[in-house]
Amino acid sequence: MSSSSGNALIGFIFGAAVGVAAGLLFAPGPGDETRKTLKKKSREYSDELARQVNAKMDELKHYVGDMADDAREKVKNATPESLK
């Protein structure tokens, strides 16, 4: 997982949320209806963000696990001569 792709994802989600919120706040509709729509959209974005964060966390766990396995294997196969 690269830092730039994570930042781009967060930026995209934040930008989309701000755009939706601004569109709804300036939309010509009754206040109650606008608030309900805004609440629904914010819940959808929150759920999507949580899903993506969980997916990235799983990806990171696998990456760290693979790195730990590689390190264990290298330590297991190390000889005193290779440590000099």
URMO-V251078 format. One record per pair of residues at least 12 apart in sequence whose C-alpha atoms are under 10 Angstrom apart, sorted by sequence separation. I is the first residue (numbers start at 1). J is the second residue. D is the distance in Angstrom with one decimal. If there is no record, write none. Layout:
i->I j->J d->D
i->I j->J d->D
//
This chain:
i->25 j->37 d->10.0
i->21 j->34 d->9.7
i->24 j->37 d->7.6
i->25 j->38 d->8.2
i->21 j->35 d->9.8
i->24 j->38 d->6.6
i->23 j->38 d->9.6
i->21 j->37 d->9.5
i->22 j->38 d->9.7
i->20 j->37 d->9.9
i->21 j->38 d->6.5
i->24 j->41 d->9.7
i->20 j->38 d->7.9
i->21 j->39 d->9.5
i->21 j->41 d->8.4
i->17 j->38 d->9.8
i->20 j->41 d->7.8
i->21 j->42 d->8.3
i->20 j->42 d->8.8
i->17 j->41 d->8.2
i->18 j->42 d->9.9
i->17 j->42 d->7.2
i->17 j->44 d->9.9
i->17 j->45 d->7.1
i->16 j->45 d->8.7
i->17 j->46 d->9.4
i->14 j->45 d->9.2
i->13 j->45 d->7.6
i->13 j->46 d->9.4
i->13 j->48 d->9.0
i->14 j->49 d->9.7
i->13 j->49 d->7.5
i->10 j->49 d->8.5
i->9 j->49 d->9.3
i->10 j->52 d->9.9
i->9 j->52 d->9.0
i->10 j->53 d->9.8
i->9 j->53 d->10.0
i->6 j->53 d->9.5
i->6 j->56 d->8.8
i->1 j->56 d->7.6
i->1 j->57 d->9.7
i->1 j->59 d->7.6
i->1 j->60 d->7.2
i->1 j->63 d->8.7
//
